[in-house]
Amino acid sequence: MAIWNRRKPKAASKYPVPLTTHQLWMVSLSAPVNRDRDASRTTLYPFTRIDDEKARRWLAEQWEITSRDALVGRLDGLARTGYRTRARLRLGVEPLAWDAGLYVDISRRGFACGMLSEAEAWTALKNIVPAVVRSYASWNEYAEHYLLGRMVWRDNLRGTPDANFPAPQAVSDAHLKSLLDPANRASPWNMAPWEAISHPDHAR
């Protein structure tokens, strides 16, 4: 499998133009979700190597998304209510960050498998930005609410066949700690600081 994957072209060769600061910021909303080694956190394409079928398979298996209409419907649901309505009943707060992370992740995978054009994917990401900016003042706040949303999601899986599906909480905690580490030069959150989305866009 590893040898086969290495033969796939790198995403950077197909999409060589670096994202602008605003584009990287939007893509970075899904950084907490993307823990896999083959995940790309600096391109709209979700993987470091081109693998459209992997994106299609993941959407079908994890979200039961097998068509453009299903994808658009799922994005609309995450944008409107998502999991945060459930979380509000339990925690008294609405962790938009969890829904936003999933929303951007699904949008990127939808682009990868051709259910969304590149322009449509960027439009989808832009649509979630105002609500996120109104809700948080830093990547740290965003990370805290992402963990709250993930906790509620995990609890809802208890007693179901998917109870053992999520990665252990410690894995998610360590990943977020790495993203927030100011010494981590590979973290997209350091490349695109939170306040960057409120300033004029520019090339990186």
Secondary structure, DSSP 8 states (H G I E B T S, - for coil): -HHHHHTS-BHHHHS-S---HHHHHHHGGGTTT--STTB-SSSSSSBSB--HHHHHHHHHHHH---SHHHHHHHHHHHHHTTTHHHHHHHHSS--HHHHHHHHHHHHHHHHHTTSS-HHHHHHHHHHHHHHHHHH-SSHHHHHHHHHHHHHHHHHHTTTSTTTT-S--HHHHHHHHHHHH-TT-TT-HHHHS-GGGGGS-----
